[in-house]
Amino acid sequence: MAAFFSEWNDTIVALATPPGIGAIGVIRLSGADSISIVNRLFSSKDLLLQPSHTIHVGTLRHKGVKLDEAVVALFKAPASYTGENIAEISCHGSPYVLQQVINALIEEGARMAKPGEFTQRAFLNGKMDLTQAEAVADIIAAHSFAAQQTALKQLRGGFSNDLKYLRGKLIEFAALIELELDFSQEDVEFADRSQLAGLIAELKNVVTSLSDSFRMGNVIKNGVSVAIIGSPNVGKSTLLNALLNEDRAIVSDIAGTTRDTIEESLNINGILFRMIDTAGIREHTADAIEQIGVGRSYEKMKQADIVIGLFDAVKDDERQIAERKKMFEQEGLKHLLVINKTDVLGEENTRRKFSRLGSELLFIAAKQKEQVKALTQRLYETVITGSIHTENTIITNTRHYTALQKISGCLDDIQSGMDNNAPGDLLALDIRRCLHYLGEITGQVEVDRDILGTIFGKFCIGK
C-alpha cells in the first residue's frame, strides 16, 4: 500500500457542492500545500499563522484581479477528513466565479481531483476503513430513511466491528497453530481443537447472518420495482395516481391511453418502491404504437421485483385471473392479485363473485382511494417481514456479500479439515485464506488497485 500511497502526495481541488447556480459554492482542497496555495490568493490575512478548525472572512485575488469575497475554513493534518491539510472556500454560487477560483488554485499548484479522491485519501491515511468509505457513497445516494440509517451505521463502524471480532478470534487460533508448526518435532498441540470447532461454528453463524441480511440490504439500498399489469382501462393509471396521491398519469375512459411505461417513486415505511404504470395488455391490437407499449409492459413485468395484477370487478372473471396468475407463476414473479372498481358492484358482491379464489385477492376502488392503504401495506409486507431494525448490521454491498460467501467456504474447509484430522499446516493455510478475505472487505490487507478504482470511481468529484 505504501507504494500506492506515494502517488497521492500532491494537492487536489474540486467543487464540493453540486454544479449550477446557488447561493454558495464550496471549493475543497486537500494536500500538504492546500493551505499555502489558498493563502496565495487570500489577501486579508496570513492563513499559515492561523490555527486548525477556524474560519476566516476575506478577499480572494489572483494576479491583481479580485475574484470574490469568501469564507475559508482550515483543517490541519491529521485532524481532518482526509488526514491531510484541508482548506474549504465558500464563495458566491456563480458557476463562473467558482470556475475562476478553481482555475487560479490550479495555476498556484493544485490539480483537479478525481472522483472519490478525497475519501480515497481518507482511507489510505487510515481515517476510515474500506467499508466506512463505501458507506460515505451510500449516504450521499440514500433515498429513504432506512437507506440513510443503514449507511450511517456502517460509517460509524458497525460492520467493521463485526469483522474485527471475527478476525480477532481467528488470529488468536492462527497464532497458536503457527506456534505448533514451530515445535512440530516435539509433537505438541497448543490450539485446543474442540475450542476451534466451537469458534468456527460461532463464526459460521455470524457470517451466515450477515450474508442473509443482503437481501434486505439490497431492498433498502436500491428500492423495489413494482409493475402494475392489467388489461386496458382496468384502472392502472388511476391506481398509480391514488398510490402517489397526485395526478401523475393521464386517466381516460379510452382504452389504450397509456402507450408507454410511467415510473414514479413511493416511500412506504422507509422503503422506496418504484411504481411502474404499464400499457394495457391485450392479445390483439391493430395499433402499431400500442403493440410496442404492450411489448414494453411484458419487459417491465419480467424485470420487476413485484407485479400487481390488476383486474376489473365488472369485466373480468375468475378464469381470467387464474390465467394471469398462472403466467406470473410460470415467469417466477412475486405478485399480488388486486380487484379494482369494487365500488361499481359493491364490495360484498365483488367478494362473492370471486369467492373461489380465496383470501389471496385484494379488493380496492382506486378512483375513490378505498383500501389503497391496505394495498401499500401488503406491498411492504411482501418484501419486508416485520419491522426494519437498522441498528442491526445489514449488508448492502455486493462486494461485501461476495467476500462473505468466500469466508463461509473457508470456514467450511477449516471444519472439514478438523473433522478429517488434517495437519496443522493445512489448517493454518485455510485460516490464512479466511483472514485474507476478512481483511479484503475492510482494506486491512492490500486491495487490488482496480478494486479501489471501481469503488471510489462511483463517488462524485469533490467527495
TORVEXSE-298400 format. One record per residue (C-alpha): residue in three letters; y, x, z. Coordinates in pm, whole numbers. Example, Ala and Ser with C-alpha at 12.3 -4.5 7.8 and 13.67 -1.06 7.14 Angstrom:
2
+------+--------+--------+--------+
| rest |      y |      x |      z |
+------+--------+--------+--------+
|  ALA |   -450 |   1230 |    780 |
|  SER |   -106 |   1367 |    714 |
+------+--------+--------+--------+
This chain:
463
+------+--------+--------+--------+
| rest |      y |      x |      z |
+------+--------+--------+--------+
|  MET |      0 |      0 |      0 |
|  ALA |    234 |    292 |     66 |
|  ALA |    246 |    395 |   -300 |
|  PHE |    317 |     37 |   -395 |
|  PHE |    589 |     12 |   -131 |
|  SER |    767 |    323 |   -261 |
|  GLU |    860 |    132 |   -577 |
|  TRP |   1060 |   -117 |   -370 |
|  ASN |   1323 |    102 |   -205 |
|  ASP |   1626 |     10 |   -418 |
|  THR |   1880 |   -268 |   -354 |
|  ILE |   1828 |   -610 |   -511 |
|  VAL |   2066 |   -901 |   -561 |
|  ALA |   2021 |  -1265 |   -658 |
|  LEU |   2178 |  -1607 |   -625 |
|  ALA |   2005 |  -1771 |   -327 |
|  THR |   2138 |  -2122 |   -392 |
|  PRO |   2045 |  -2343 |   -690 |
|  PRO |   2235 |  -2273 |  -1013 |
|  GLY |   2509 |  -2516 |  -1110 |
|  ILE |   2845 |  -2626 |   -974 |
|  GLY |   2863 |  -2675 |   -598 |
|  ALA |   3098 |  -2630 |   -305 |
|  ILE |   2941 |  -2298 |   -206 |
|  GLY |   2707 |  -2048 |   -369 |
|  VAL |   2526 |  -1781 |   -169 |
|  ILE |   2450 |  -1437 |   -315 |
|  ARG |   2190 |  -1232 |   -130 |
|  LEU |   2135 |   -856 |   -134 |
|  SER |   1854 |   -658 |     30 |
|  GLY |   1801 |   -286 |     49 |
|  ALA |   1927 |     24 |    225 |
|  ASP |   2256 |     21 |     29 |
|  SER |   2321 |   -355 |     34 |
|  ILE |   2598 |   -344 |    295 |
|  SER |   2767 |    -38 |    144 |
|  ILE |   2760 |   -198 |   -205 |
|  VAL |   2925 |   -516 |    -75 |
|  ASN |   3168 |   -301 |    123 |
|  ARG |   3298 |   -151 |   -201 |
|  LEU |   3407 |   -500 |   -310 |
|  PHE |   3524 |   -625 |     29 |
|  SER |   3883 |   -514 |     72 |
|  SER |   3956 |   -682 |    406 |
|  LYS |   3770 |   -451 |    647 |
|  ASP |   3508 |   -178 |    660 |
|  LEU |   3174 |   -361 |    679 |
|  LEU |   2989 |    -38 |    757 |
|  LEU |   3152 |    -38 |   1102 |
|  GLN |   3053 |   -397 |   1184 |
|  PRO |   2751 |   -489 |   1398 |
|  SER |   2447 |   -677 |   1272 |
|  HIS |   2433 |  -1056 |   1270 |
|  THR |   2806 |  -1101 |   1222 |
|  ILE |   3012 |  -1284 |    960 |
|  HIS |   3339 |  -1173 |    805 |
|  VAL |   3601 |  -1355 |    600 |
|  GLY |   3789 |  -1164 |    333 |
|  THR |   3863 |  -1098 |    -32 |
|  LEU |   3627 |   -963 |   -295 |
|  ARG |   3786 |   -730 |   -552 |
|  HIS |   3641 |   -520 |   -830 |
|  LYS |   3834 |   -267 |  -1039 |
|  GLY |   4160 |   -413 |   -912 |
|  VAL |   4068 |   -772 |  -1004 |
|  LYS |   4043 |  -1036 |   -732 |
|  LEU |   3709 |  -1216 |   -765 |
|  ASP |   3711 |  -1465 |   -478 |
|  GLU |   3775 |  -1541 |   -112 |
|  ALA |   3436 |  -1514 |     55 |
|  VAL |   3237 |  -1503 |    379 |
|  VAL |   2997 |  -1210 |    423 |
|  ALA |   2708 |  -1220 |    669 |
|  LEU |   2542 |   -893 |    776 |
|  PHE |   2183 |   -843 |    892 |
|  LYS |   2089 |   -483 |    959 |
|  ALA |   1737 |   -339 |    943 |
|  PRO |   1492 |   -401 |   1091 |
|  ALA |   1624 |   -731 |   1234 |
|  SER |   1640 |   -919 |    905 |
|  TYR |   1425 |  -1142 |    687 |
|  THR |   1306 |   -854 |    468 |
|  GLY |   1318 |   -583 |    735 |
|  GLU |   1589 |   -410 |    527 |
|  ASN |   1968 |   -426 |    539 |
|  ILE |   2072 |   -769 |    407 |
|  ALA |   2416 |   -896 |    308 |
|  GLU |   2479 |  -1258 |    213 |
|  ILE |   2801 |  -1351 |     37 |
|  SER |   2915 |  -1715 |     48 |
|  CYS |   3151 |  -1774 |   -244 |
|  HIS |   3301 |  -2080 |   -403 |
|  GLY |   3033 |  -2255 |   -608 |
|  SER |   3168 |  -2196 |   -958 |
|  PRO |   2888 |  -2055 |  -1178 |
|  TYR |   3149 |  -1832 |  -1347 |
|  VAL |   3276 |  -1691 |  -1016 |
|  LEU |   2923 |  -1633 |   -884 |
|  GLN |   2819 |  -1453 |  -1201 |
|  GLN |   3131 |  -1235 |  -1190 |
|  VAL |   3049 |  -1130 |   -833 |
|  ILE |   2683 |  -1061 |   -920 |
|  ASN |   2790 |   -854 |  -1223 |
|  ALA |   3023 |   -650 |  -1002 |
|  LEU |   2747 |   -589 |   -746 |
|  ILE |   2513 |   -473 |  -1022 |
|  GLU |   2780 |   -234 |  -1150 |
|  GLU |   2804 |    -93 |   -797 |
|  GLY |   2431 |    -12 |   -785 |
|  ALA |   2227 |   -326 |   -716 |
|  ARG |   1972 |   -469 |   -959 |
|  MET |   1868 |   -828 |  -1022 |
|  ALA |   1581 |   -938 |   -801 |
|  LYS |   1253 |  -1061 |   -944 |
|  PRO |   1107 |  -1399 |   -845 |
|  GLY |    997 |  -1388 |   -482 |
|  GLU |   1104 |  -1027 |   -435 |
|  PHE |   1289 |  -1086 |   -107 |
|  THR |    981 |  -1245 |     51 |
|  GLN |    757 |   -982 |   -106 |
|  ARG |    962 |   -713 |     68 |
|  ALA |    930 |   -905 |    395 |
|  PHE |    551 |   -890 |    350 |
|  LEU |    547 |   -523 |    252 |
|  ASN |    768 |   -436 |    551 |
|  GLY |    537 |   -619 |    794 |
|  LYS |    778 |   -902 |    875 |
|  MET |    509 |  -1157 |    786 |
|  ASP |    154 |  -1159 |    656 |
|  LEU |     47 |  -1294 |    319 |
|  THR |    -38 |  -1643 |    442 |
|  GLN |    307 |  -1675 |    601 |
|  ALA |    473 |  -1551 |    282 |
|  GLU |    287 |  -1816 |     83 |
|  ALA |    396 |  -2076 |    340 |
|  VAL |    760 |  -1995 |    257 |
|  ALA |    699 |  -2112 |   -101 |
|  ASP |    518 |  -2421 |     28 |
|  ILE |    814 |  -2517 |    248 |
|  ILE |   1052 |  -2482 |    -47 |
|  ALA |    824 |  -2703 |   -257 |
|  ALA |    745 |  -2955 |     20 |
|  HIS |    788 |  -3314 |    -97 |
|  SER |    673 |  -3500 |    216 |
|  PHE |    676 |  -3475 |    595 |
|  ALA |    307 |  -3381 |    608 |
|  ALA |    355 |  -3105 |    350 |
|  GLN |    655 |  -2970 |    540 |
|  GLN |    479 |  -2969 |    877 |
|  THR |    162 |  -2810 |    738 |
|  ALA |    364 |  -2531 |    576 |
|  LEU |    571 |  -2477 |    892 |
|  LYS |    254 |  -2435 |   1098 |
|  GLN |    132 |  -2167 |    857 |
|  LEU |    474 |  -1998 |    860 |
|  ARG |    457 |  -1984 |   1240 |
|  GLY |    121 |  -1808 |   1205 |
|  GLY |   -124 |  -2091 |   1280 |
|  PHE |   -370 |  -1996 |   1007 |
|  SER |   -310 |  -1625 |   1070 |
|  ASN |   -402 |  -1668 |   1436 |
|  ASP |   -729 |  -1839 |   1342 |
|  LEU |   -813 |  -1549 |   1112 |
|  LYS |   -715 |  -1289 |   1372 |
|  TYR |   -959 |  -1449 |   1612 |
|  LEU |  -1240 |  -1432 |   1358 |
|  ARG |  -1154 |  -1077 |   1258 |
|  GLY |  -1119 |   -953 |   1617 |
|  LYS |  -1460 |  -1086 |   1719 |
|  LEU |  -1630 |   -932 |   1416 |
|  ILE |  -1458 |   -596 |   1464 |
|  GLU |  -1597 |   -572 |   1818 |
|  PHE |  -1954 |   -607 |   1694 |
|  ALA |  -1892 |   -392 |   1388 |
|  ALA |  -1780 |   -111 |   1618 |
|  LEU |  -2096 |   -138 |   1829 |
|  ILE |  -2325 |   -143 |   1524 |
|  GLU |  -2141 |    157 |   1374 |
|  LEU |  -2194 |    332 |   1708 |
|  GLU |  -2567 |    262 |   1682 |
|  LEU |  -2570 |    438 |   1345 |
|  ASP |  -2419 |    747 |   1507 |
|  PHE |  -2710 |    751 |   1753 |
|  SER |  -2979 |    641 |   1510 |
|  GLN |  -3214 |    924 |   1609 |
|  GLU |  -3210 |    809 |   1974 |
|  ASP |  -3319 |    456 |   1870 |
|  VAL |  -3063 |    285 |   2097 |
|  GLU |  -2911 |    -61 |   2050 |
|  PHE |  -2553 |   -115 |   2164 |
|  ALA |  -2493 |   -451 |   1997 |
|  ASP |  -2675 |   -744 |   2156 |
|  ARG |  -2834 |   -924 |   1856 |
|  SER |  -2851 |  -1258 |   2040 |
|  GLN |  -2478 |  -1242 |   2112 |
|  LEU |  -2413 |  -1152 |   1749 |
|  ALA |  -2619 |  -1454 |   1637 |
|  GLY |  -2412 |  -1678 |   1865 |
|  LEU |  -2091 |  -1528 |   1732 |
|  ILE |  -2198 |  -1579 |   1369 |
|  ALA |  -2279 |  -1944 |   1442 |
|  GLU |  -1938 |  -1989 |   1607 |
|  LEU |  -1755 |  -1818 |   1321 |
|  LYS |  -1950 |  -2024 |   1069 |
|  ASN |  -1831 |  -2343 |   1238 |
|  VAL |  -1468 |  -2227 |   1230 |
|  VAL |  -1487 |  -2122 |    863 |
|  THR |  -1659 |  -2447 |    767 |
|  SER |  -1393 |  -2650 |    949 |
|  LEU |  -1115 |  -2459 |    772 |
|  SER |  -1286 |  -2497 |    432 |
|  ASP |  -1342 |  -2869 |    488 |
|  SER |   -970 |  -2915 |    555 |
|  PHE |   -890 |  -2802 |    199 |
|  ARG |   -950 |  -3149 |     54 |
|  MET |   -692 |  -3291 |    294 |
|  GLY |   -464 |  -2993 |    232 |
|  ASN |   -475 |  -3046 |   -142 |
|  VAL |   -372 |  -3409 |    -93 |
|  ILE |    -87 |  -3309 |    139 |
|  LYS |     42 |  -3035 |    -88 |
|  ASN |      1 |  -3189 |   -434 |
|  GLY |      4 |  -3561 |   -364 |
|  VAL |   -230 |  -3827 |   -503 |
|  SER |   -214 |  -3962 |   -858 |
|  VAL |   -276 |  -4337 |   -884 |
|  ALA |   -320 |  -4506 |  -1223 |
|  ILE |   -264 |  -4883 |  -1244 |
|  ILE |   -510 |  -5010 |  -1506 |
|  GLY |   -543 |  -5362 |  -1643 |
|  SER |   -513 |  -5595 |  -1939 |
|  PRO |   -176 |  -5670 |  -2099 |
|  ASN |     56 |  -5891 |  -1893 |
|  VAL |   -163 |  -5871 |  -1582 |
|  GLY |    140 |  -5757 |  -1377 |
|  LYS |    107 |  -5377 |  -1370 |
|  SER |    480 |  -5314 |  -1410 |
|  THR |    560 |  -5590 |  -1160 |
|  LEU |    325 |  -5421 |   -911 |
|  LEU |    488 |  -5081 |   -969 |
|  ASN |    831 |  -5233 |   -902 |
|  ALA |    701 |  -5406 |   -589 |
|  LEU |    547 |  -5083 |   -455 |
|  LEU |    869 |  -4891 |   -521 |
|  ASN |   1086 |  -5181 |   -403 |
|  GLU |   1305 |  -5138 |   -711 |
|  ASP |   1311 |  -5242 |  -1077 |
|  ARG |   1179 |  -4923 |  -1230 |
|  ALA |    957 |  -5067 |  -1505 |
|  ILE |   1057 |  -5330 |  -1761 |
|  VAL |    888 |  -5665 |  -1688 |
|  SER |    833 |  -5924 |  -1958 |
|  ASP |    601 |  -6216 |  -2040 |
|  ILE |    539 |  -6049 |  -2377 |
|  ALA |    202 |  -5872 |  -2377 |
|  GLY |    222 |  -5503 |  -2460 |
|  THR |    575 |  -5449 |  -2324 |
|  THR |    469 |  -5121 |  -2163 |
|  ARG |    385 |  -4886 |  -2452 |
|  ASP |    371 |  -4557 |  -2263 |
|  THR |    295 |  -4443 |  -1910 |
|  ILE |    567 |  -4454 |  -1645 |
|  GLU |    534 |  -4231 |  -1338 |
|  GLU |    715 |  -4270 |  -1005 |
|  SER |    656 |  -4133 |   -656 |
|  LEU |    582 |  -4334 |   -344 |
|  ASN |    568 |  -4186 |      7 |
|  ILE |    311 |  -4356 |    230 |
|  ASN |    288 |  -4226 |    588 |
|  GLY |    399 |  -3878 |    483 |
|  ILE |    169 |  -3851 |    178 |
|  LEU |    310 |  -3852 |   -174 |
|  PHE |    144 |  -4093 |   -416 |
|  ARG |    233 |  -4055 |   -784 |
|  MET |    211 |  -4410 |   -921 |
|  ILE |    137 |  -4435 |  -1294 |
|  ASP |    207 |  -4762 |  -1476 |
|  THR |     -3 |  -4763 |  -1795 |
|  ALA |     -6 |  -4963 |  -2115 |
|  GLY |   -223 |  -5273 |  -2104 |
|  ILE |   -584 |  -5214 |  -2207 |
|  ARG |   -729 |  -5438 |  -2474 |
|  GLU |  -1001 |  -5355 |  -2719 |
|  HIS |   -842 |  -5482 |  -3041 |
|  THR |   -478 |  -5447 |  -3144 |
|  ALA |   -322 |  -5400 |  -3486 |
|  ASP |    -13 |  -5237 |  -3339 |
|  ALA |    -40 |  -4861 |  -3402 |
|  ILE |    209 |  -4777 |  -3123 |
|  GLU |     20 |  -4994 |  -2877 |
|  GLN |   -305 |  -4821 |  -2975 |
|  ILE |   -152 |  -4486 |  -2882 |
|  GLY |    -39 |  -4632 |  -2548 |
|  VAL |   -389 |  -4766 |  -2475 |
|  GLY |   -535 |  -4423 |  -2553 |
|  ARG |   -296 |  -4261 |  -2307 |
|  SER |   -389 |  -4523 |  -2046 |
|  TYR |   -753 |  -4414 |  -2068 |
|  GLU |   -647 |  -4047 |  -2039 |
|  LYS |   -439 |  -4116 |  -1727 |
|  MET |   -720 |  -4323 |  -1580 |
|  LYS |   -969 |  -4035 |  -1612 |
|  GLN |   -722 |  -3784 |  -1466 |
|  ALA |   -618 |  -3999 |  -1168 |
|  ASP |   -735 |  -3943 |   -811 |
|  ILE |   -743 |  -4321 |   -756 |
|  VAL |   -744 |  -4610 |  -1004 |
|  ILE |   -607 |  -4954 |   -921 |
|  GLY |   -796 |  -5201 |  -1136 |
|  LEU |   -554 |  -5495 |  -1159 |
|  PHE |   -674 |  -5841 |  -1263 |
|  ASP |   -515 |  -6181 |  -1329 |
|  ALA |   -622 |  -6451 |  -1081 |
|  VAL |   -596 |  -6717 |  -1355 |
|  LYS |   -712 |  -6545 |  -1676 |
|  ASP |   -980 |  -6305 |  -1550 |
|  ASP |  -1322 |  -6387 |  -1408 |
|  GLU |  -1596 |  -6214 |  -1210 |
|  ARG |  -1775 |  -6091 |  -1525 |
|  GLN |  -1464 |  -5908 |  -1648 |
|  ILE |  -1409 |  -5749 |  -1307 |
|  ALA |  -1774 |  -5641 |  -1288 |
|  GLU |  -1749 |  -5478 |  -1633 |
|  ARG |  -1431 |  -5292 |  -1541 |
|  LYS |  -1584 |  -5183 |  -1210 |
|  LYS |  -1890 |  -5050 |  -1395 |
|  MET |  -1662 |  -4849 |  -1624 |
|  PHE |  -1483 |  -4695 |  -1324 |
|  GLU |  -1814 |  -4604 |  -1161 |
|  GLN |  -1955 |  -4452 |  -1481 |
|  GLU |  -1646 |  -4230 |  -1501 |
|  GLY |  -1691 |  -4136 |  -1135 |
|  LEU |  -1347 |  -4276 |  -1044 |
|  LYS |  -1239 |  -4369 |   -694 |
|  HIS |  -1097 |  -4719 |   -739 |
|  LEU |   -951 |  -5032 |   -582 |
|  LEU |  -1006 |  -5378 |   -734 |
|  VAL |   -695 |  -5592 |   -697 |
|  ILE |   -648 |  -5958 |   -793 |
|  ASN |   -285 |  -6038 |   -879 |
|  LYS |    -95 |  -6369 |   -913 |
|  THR |   -268 |  -6537 |   -619 |
|  ASP |     45 |  -6749 |   -584 |
|  VAL |    -48 |  -6940 |   -902 |
|  LEU |   -385 |  -7073 |   -779 |
|  GLY |   -316 |  -7030 |   -410 |
|  GLU |   -481 |  -6755 |   -207 |
|  GLU |   -764 |  -6974 |    -75 |
|  ASN |   -859 |  -7099 |   -421 |
|  THR |   -834 |  -6747 |   -562 |
|  ARG |  -1068 |  -6608 |   -295 |
|  ARG |  -1312 |  -6890 |   -364 |
|  LYS |  -1306 |  -6815 |   -738 |
|  PHE |  -1407 |  -6451 |   -679 |
|  SER |  -1619 |  -6504 |   -368 |
|  ARG |  -1936 |  -6347 |   -512 |
|  LEU |  -1767 |  -6006 |   -534 |
|  GLY |  -1736 |  -5989 |   -158 |
|  SER |  -1479 |  -5813 |     56 |
|  GLU |  -1406 |  -5522 |   -177 |
|  LEU |  -1132 |  -5719 |   -356 |
|  LEU |   -767 |  -5713 |   -255 |
|  PHE |   -555 |  -6022 |   -323 |
|  ILE |   -182 |  -5990 |   -391 |
|  ALA |    111 |  -6167 |   -550 |
|  ALA |    314 |  -5874 |   -685 |
|  LYS |    605 |  -6085 |   -806 |
|  GLN |    656 |  -6230 |   -457 |
|  LYS |    559 |  -5894 |   -295 |
|  GLU |    287 |  -6068 |    -95 |
|  GLN |     17 |  -5838 |     52 |
|  VAL |    171 |  -5535 |   -122 |
|  LYS |    193 |  -5358 |    215 |
|  ALA |   -179 |  -5420 |    265 |
|  LEU |   -240 |  -5253 |    -71 |
|  THR |    -34 |  -4946 |     24 |
|  GLN |   -230 |  -4919 |    350 |
|  ARG |   -559 |  -4940 |    159 |
|  LEU |   -436 |  -4667 |    -78 |
|  TYR |   -361 |  -4444 |    220 |
|  GLU |   -698 |  -4516 |    386 |
|  THR |   -878 |  -4437 |     59 |
|  VAL |   -768 |  -4072 |     76 |
|  ILE |   -698 |  -4025 |    448 |
|  THR |   -941 |  -4113 |    727 |
|  GLY |   -742 |  -4176 |   1043 |
|  SER |   -408 |  -4006 |   1101 |
|  ILE |   -300 |  -3664 |    980 |
|  HIS |   -281 |  -3406 |   1259 |
|  THR |    -50 |  -3141 |   1119 |
|  GLU |    -80 |  -2948 |   1445 |
|  ASN |   -430 |  -2854 |   1327 |
|  THR |   -472 |  -2578 |   1072 |
|  ILE |   -504 |  -2731 |    725 |
|  ILE |   -583 |  -2516 |    422 |
|  THR |   -360 |  -2597 |    124 |
|  ASN |   -403 |  -2283 |    -86 |
|  THR |   -682 |  -2235 |   -342 |
|  ARG |   -680 |  -1858 |   -285 |
|  HIS |   -747 |  -1909 |     85 |
|  TYR |  -1023 |  -2161 |     16 |
|  THR |  -1198 |  -1925 |   -228 |
|  ALA |  -1185 |  -1639 |     24 |
|  LEU |  -1323 |  -1865 |    300 |
|  GLN |  -1616 |  -1954 |     75 |
|  LYS |  -1688 |  -1581 |     30 |
|  ILE |  -1661 |  -1528 |    407 |
|  SER |  -1907 |  -1811 |    462 |
|  GLY |  -2150 |  -1642 |    223 |
|  CYS |  -2113 |  -1310 |    409 |
|  LEU |  -2184 |  -1482 |    741 |
|  ASP |  -2499 |  -1632 |    589 |
|  ASP |  -2603 |  -1283 |    475 |
|  ILE |  -2548 |  -1142 |    825 |
|  GLN |  -2754 |  -1423 |    978 |
|  SER |  -3028 |  -1373 |    720 |
|  GLY |  -3029 |  -1000 |    792 |
|  MET |  -3074 |  -1059 |   1164 |
|  ASP |  -3350 |  -1315 |   1104 |
|  ASN |  -3534 |  -1053 |    896 |
|  ASN |  -3467 |   -766 |   1142 |
|  ALA |  -3252 |   -580 |    890 |
|  PRO |  -3149 |   -228 |    995 |
|  GLY |  -2804 |   -171 |   1142 |
|  ASP |  -2661 |     -5 |    833 |
|  LEU |  -2727 |   -318 |    623 |
|  LEU |  -2579 |   -545 |    889 |
|  ALA |  -2276 |   -318 |    908 |
|  LEU |  -2231 |   -345 |    531 |
|  ASP |  -2231 |   -726 |    541 |
|  ILE |  -1989 |   -729 |    835 |
|  ARG |  -1755 |   -493 |    650 |
|  ARG |  -1760 |   -726 |    349 |
|  CYS |  -1675 |  -1019 |    573 |
|  LEU |  -1389 |   -827 |    733 |
|  HIS |  -1260 |   -734 |    387 |
|  TYR |  -1235 |  -1096 |    275 |
|  LEU |  -1068 |  -1195 |    603 |
|  GLY |   -814 |   -916 |    560 |
|  GLU |   -756 |  -1007 |    196 |
|  ILE |   -628 |  -1352 |    297 |
|  THR |   -360 |  -1214 |    527 |
|  GLY |   -298 |   -888 |    341 |
|  GLN |   -440 |   -671 |    619 |
|  VAL |   -638 |   -486 |    354 |
|  GLU |   -480 |   -357 |     34 |
|  VAL |   -436 |   -650 |   -202 |
|  ASP |   -454 |   -608 |   -578 |
|  ARG |   -109 |   -581 |   -737 |
|  ASP |   -194 |   -855 |   -985 |
|  ILE |   -273 |  -1091 |   -696 |
|  LEU |     61 |  -1010 |   -533 |
|  GLY |    238 |  -1059 |   -864 |
|  THR |     78 |  -1401 |   -905 |
|  ILE |    164 |  -1509 |   -551 |
|  PHE |    528 |  -1400 |   -549 |
|  GLY |    586 |  -1480 |   -916 |
|  LYS |    570 |  -1850 |   -822 |
|  PHE |    876 |  -1816 |   -598 |
|  CYS |   1226 |  -1893 |   -714 |
|  ILE |   1459 |  -1596 |   -773 |
|  GLY |   1665 |  -1539 |   -457 |
|  LYS |   1371 |  -1603 |   -224 |
+------+--------+--------+--------+
